[in-house]
Amino acid sequence: MYASLKSIGAYVPSRILSNADLEKMVDTSDEWIEKRTGIKQRRIASAQEATSDLGVKAAEKAIERAGIAKEEIDLIICATLSPDHLCMPSTACIIAAKLGITNVMAYDISAACSGFVYMLSMAKAYIESGMKKNILLVGAEKISSVVDYTDRGTCILFGDGAGAAIIGATDDKNEAIVDVHASADGNYADYLITPGCGSKYPCSQETLDERLNFIKMKGNDVYKVAVKTLTNDVVDILQSNGLEASQVDHFIPHQANFRIIDAVREKLNFPIEKTVLTVEKYGNTSAASIPMAINDAYEAGRIHKGDLMLLDTFGGGFTWASALVRFGGN
């Protein structure tokens, strides 16, 4: 028995925050942002939308496409760095309630931008061990709630959105999740961090005055480590499975920055036509990035049953992960 990615779904808020809009908010320019990041716009959730609301809409689409009833789902995992609530309950529990799903296991993971691929690893283990049959994975982010719109180094990068997938069982190896590699190194924690409002710097007036409740990033340092790590991780997973880059149908990297994506793509000799790119219209949506990109390619008619996807991601922690996944949907 193998684990299979049976369906994909995504949701993005209606509000668009363009580079021109950011020019009015912070000392930057459309030309500078696009040249440095490849981003032209990003989506921003409304004040009435929480991360769980975005996740529910993506989940509903994934469930419908999987052709299963909600009652058949026996596990819900949500990856997010912008949960509805700081400590509890988990956003996964809230998503379950809003979907009308009760009496199933539900929990969040915190792996930043690597969250979705981390979840694939867990889902593969649950399915192949026989513990679960139909798992709902949700990567959902309202990153605008933790972005400092006076910090031009970070506010230009991030957007809101959600992606979801159903992972189920199959006896067909040609529809299976082939392999997942995931790792981390906490020695780089302060390179990309939201320092405040946890146990180290509890919420206080001082914490808020120092704006420690927002994302902080050492951009140049992150770039250097990301390119090297992402490249090495892809080489490792391909070699481990006796595959060449030419055998991959779709290279789907984390959509953080076009310069990072292009540097990795060129080092590994992936043609641009096989690379899925959504960063220009959504920016970095962290844990939602990979499933949103898969969904975009699926809805464009690019991804078909049995296609081999190579996922590659890197995020705060530092965390990183790659996966070889055959699409098991229709």
N, C-alpha and C positions, 0 to 999 in steps of 0.2 A: 504494500500500500504506500502510495506517494502523496505528498501535499501538492496541491495545484492552486494557482491563482485563477479562480473561476470568473471573477468579474472585477470591474473597476468603475469608480464614479468620482465626481468632483463637484465642488461648488465654489464660486467666487462672488464676493459682494458686488453690488452694482456701482458703487462709487469708485471713480478712477482718480488717482492722484498722479498727475503728470509731472515731468521734470520742470515744465513751465510753472506749475503750481508751487513747486518747491523753491523756485527762484524767488518767489515772493515771501517765503518763510524763513530762509536761511541763506547765508552767503555762498551761493553755488551757481552753476549754470547748466542748462540743458546739454550744451556741447561737452562740458567737463564730465558730467555724469555718464553720458553715453560712451564717451571715449574710455573712461576708466572702468566702467562696469558692464556696458552693453544694455543697461536698463533704460527704457523709455517711459514706462509708467508702472504703477502697482495699484492693487485694489485695497480699499480700506473699508472695514466693517462699520456699520452705523452704531450709534450709541446704544441702540436697543438690541444689537446682536452680540451674543457672547460666543466664546470659542465653541461651546457645545452646540449652539444653533447652526454654526457653519458645518460642524461635523455631522449633525443629523441629516442635513440636506444632501451631503455627499454620500452618507450611508444609505439613505433611501434609494438613491440611484443605483448604488452597487448591489443592494439586495434585489431590486427589481430586475436588473440585468442577469443576476445569478439564477433567477427563476426559482427561488426558494421562499418559503414563508418565514416571517420573522420568528415564529415559534421554533424553527429548526436551528436557529443560532444558539450555540451553547457556550460561547465565550466572546467577550468584547474587550479589546485592548485599544487604548488611545495613547498616541504619542503627541506630546505638546510641551512647549516651554512657556506657554501662556494659558494656564488652566483657568477655568471659571473661578476657582477659589484657591488661595495660597496653599492650604494644607489639606483640607478635606471638605466635602467628599471629592472623590476623583471625578474628573470630567467624563470618564468612561461610564461611571454610574449614572451621571446626569443624562448622557446620551442614551443609555439603555432605557431610562424612565421616559424620556421624550419619544422614543421609538415604541414604547409600550411593551418592552421586553423585561420580564421580571424573573427572578429565581435563577439567574445565570451568573457565572463568575465574570467580574468586570473590574479592570484596574488600569491605571496610567503607568507609562514609563517616561523617564526623563533622559533622553539621549540627544537632545537638541536636533540638529539637522539630520542626524543619522537615525532618527527614531523609527521611520518606516521600515528601513532595512533590518534594524534590530528586531522589530516585530515579526518580520518574515522568518527570521531565525527561530523565534519562539513558536510561531504558528506551525512551522515545519516539524518541530519536535513534538508538539501536542498532537498533530494529525498522525504522524508516522508511528507514534507510540500507542495510538488507539485511544488516547484520553479524550479527544474532542473530535467532532465531525464537521462542523461548520463554524468558522471563526470570522468575526467581523473585526477588521483592522481599520482604525481611523487615525489619520494624521491631520490635526486641525490646529490652526493658529490665528489668534488675533494679536499679532505682534505689535500692531499700532498701540496697544495698551501698555507696552513696555519699551517703547521707542521715545527717545528724547529728541523732539523736533527743533531743538536749538543746537544739536550736535550734527554738523554736516557730514561727519565721518561715518555715521551710522544711519541717520534718518533717510538717506537716499537709497538704502539697500533693501529695506524690508517691506513686505506687504502681507495682507491677510488672505486666507483661503483654507480649503480643506480638501482632502482626498481620502477615499475609502476603498477597501477591497474585501471580497469574500474569499477565504482560503478553505478549500474543501478537499476531500479525499478522492483519489483516482487510482486505477490500476494500470493506467497508460503512462509509461515513462516519458512519452513524447509530449505530455501536458504538465510535466512536473517542475517544481522548484528544484533545480539541479544541485545548487550549493550556495551557502551563505558564509561569508567571512566577516567577522565583526570584532573590533578591538577598541582600546582606549589608552590614553596616557594623561593622567591627572596632573602631571608636572607642568602642563601648559594651561592650567585652569584660568589664570588671570589674563590670558591673551584674549579671551572672549567670555564675558561674564556679566551676570546681573548681580552686583555685589550685595544689594540691600534687601531688607525685609525678610531675611531668613534668620536662623539662630545666631549667625555670626554678627550681623548688624541688624538687630530687630528694628521694626518700624518705629521711628521717633521723628520729632521735628528736625533734629540734626541730620538724620538719614535722608529725609525728604529735601532739606535745604541743599545737601550735597548731591542730590539727584542720583542717589545710589540705587534707586528702584528702577533705573533704566539700564538698557544694554550698554556695556562698555567694550570697546574692541581696539586691539593693536593691529590695525589693518595690514601693514606691510609684513609683520611677523606671521600673521595668519596666512597670508598669501603664500609665503615661502614654504611653510610647513605643509599647507594643503596640497600644493602642486606635487611635491615630492611624495607625500603619503598616498595620495589618490593614485598616482602613477604606479607606485610599487604594489599597491593593493590589487590593482587590476592585473598586473603581470603575474602576481602570485595566484590569484584565483583561476586565471586561464591555464597556467602551467599545472596547477593542482588537478585540473580536470582534463588535461591533454587536449586543450583547444587552442586554436589560433584566432587572432582578432578578426580575420576574414570570415570566420564561421558565425560570428555574431550578427544578428539581423538588425538590432537596434541598440545603440549605445545611449543610455539614459542617465546622465549625470545629475547630481544635485545642482539646482539652478541658483547659484549664489552670485556668480560673476562670470561674464562671458570670457574674460581674460584667463581665468582659472580653467574653465571648460576647454577653451581652445588650446591652452598650453598642454593639458593632459591629452586631449585628442590628437594633437600633432606628435607628441612623444610616443604614442601608442599606434599611430598610423590609422586611426579610425577616420574614414571619409566623412565629410560634413553631411552628405545626404543620408548617412546612417545615424547621425547624431540628432537627438531630440532636443530642441531649444525652445524654452518658454520664458526665459529670464527677461527678455525685453518687455514683455507685457504684464508679468506678475511680480518681478523682482524675486527676492529671496523669501520664500514662505516656509522655511525651516522644515519641520517634520511633514508638512503638507506638500513639499516641493516635488518629491519623486512621484507619489501617486497622482498629483495634478498633471505632471508631465506625461505619465503613461496614459492618463485619460485623454489629454489633448491629442496624442498620437492615435489613440484608439478611435476617437470621434472623427479624426481626419481620414480614417480608413487605412492607416499605415500599418497597424498591428493586426495580425490574423492568428487564428488558432495554431498552436505549435511553434510560433515564432520565438526565437531565442533572444531574450533581452539581457543586457549587461547593465546592472545598476551600480552606481558608484557615488558615495556620499561622504561628507566630512563636516563635523560640527563641533560646537563648544564642548569642552570636557578635558582635552580633546577626545572626540569619538570619531570613528570612521568605520565604514562597512562597504562591502560589495556583494553582489548576488548575481548568479546566473539563473534566470527564470524563464521557463517556457510558458507562453500564454495559454491558459486552459479554457478561456472563454470563447464565445461565438462572435 
